[in-house]
Amino acid sequence: MANPTISTLLEKNIKFLENLFSPSSDLQIRTFHTRHGKGALVFFESLVTKKTVSDQVLAPLLLHLPKLEMINYESLLTIHALEKYDSWQEAIPALLNGSCLLLLQNQRSCYGLEVKGYPDRQVTEPESETVVRGPREGFVENLLTNISLIRRRLNTVDLKVELMEIGDLAPTKVAVIYLTSTTRTDLVLEVKKRLQAIKLPTVLESGYLEEFIEDNKYSVFPQIAHTERPDRVVANLLEGRVAILCDGTPFVLIIPTTFNQFWQANEDYYERYPIASLIRTIRLASLLLSLLLPSLFVAVISFHPEMLPTVLLLNFMQQREGVPFPIFVQALIMEVSFEALREAGVRLPRAVGQAVSIVGALVIGEAAVKAGLVAPAMVIMVAVTGIASFAAGNYPLAIAMRLLRFPMLALAAILGLYGIMLGVIMIVLHVTSLHSFGQPYMSPIAPLNIQGLKDFILRVPIWFNRRQKT
């Protein structure tokens, strides 16, 4: 329904709000009388602090209004955010966002008093990105708190924060943050253009935005990085990227994104460069192992046994005696079982989930070997693959590797090493064709950028980077 104008009759305004929100048990309407006439306070008790309404709104009104000849609400009320609204179109969104409306007899306007009081989660260490060395602060679900965590680290006039609302039914506040000194203007304009084109009832999480604004919507590879860490966002802003913050979620989107951002970590720059280079190399090797190890095992055992040492080959052949399934089916059984256990560990309560994923894998693996369903070497291979996927670091990229592992297994079972080569070529062709807001996904490898390679796999010293730039 269209919102009518604010009436000079207080009872008519109250009746309009009651009809508009009925039935809403948490809508509170408190009327009061002064020498200047009748008034009313309207608020949702689920969104405001009653003590603030009582102490900073109602008490000053009842205490001072009878003594005043002229009413000056701006100086009378001590609320830090006091807005005057001339229409319901402005007032109702403020009411739904936690403001208290002050309605007065014989006035065609009302006042919005910001008295938000809904509970917020305190700033804590992000669970999805724990570090050994580095800041322990993580983003929360409150947009303003998250912006303050960034501003505290980047206290410069170059930092710009542009707010917009996305959602037709229940608009959600979204912030676009960038540095004018490092970020391209065309990138900022493109980000805002794609966000403004989103048509949704509301935005529950930044993942909604990610699906709408990414370049290739059908790729299994993540094209937009997300993080809970303010230090990582600040580091990317300094490199000329744009951050998108969404109210109601601690996950911040970083644009544009390249492949190497998913297996590099901010902690790499907090440790000494030889240690960070080693850890980064292990992380990349684990990523490749999690994708290729099962298919390599199946291909070598099924098609190319001559590549193995004789003693090892005889040992494998002995283990396979009495197992009714071919090596591909064994790998499929163990991989699916391991993925199911891993998912169960994530969804169950934390105290139970870790025990289920670890103990369950050991028990099922041992039981499968004793039952003659799989060979012992297959259990070892799946366990090493699982450890490698955990060591790979970034969750979205690890999920993509886990998904691609199954078609790679099928290619290995059909064509052997030639199938693996075919699968790798298809993956390479796909990732080199991807872009993230105009940035090549595989940069600095494709297209080749020698300058960018110096901090790609090996982490060069920070002082060397600074000297090169000067």
PyMOL commands that set and color helices and strands:
alter all, ss='L'
color gray80, all
select helices_A, chain A and resi 10-21+50-67+73-76+88-96+143-153+185-196+206-213+230-238+259-262+266-269+273-303+305-307+310-320+327-347+350-370+376-391+395-415+417-433+450-453+462-469
alter helices_A, ss='H'
color red, helices_A
select strands_A, chain A and resi 27-34+37-44+82-85+99-104+110-114+159-166+172-179+225-227+242-246+252-255+435-436+439-440
alter strands_A, ss='S'
color yellow, strands_A
deselect
rebuild
show_as cartoon
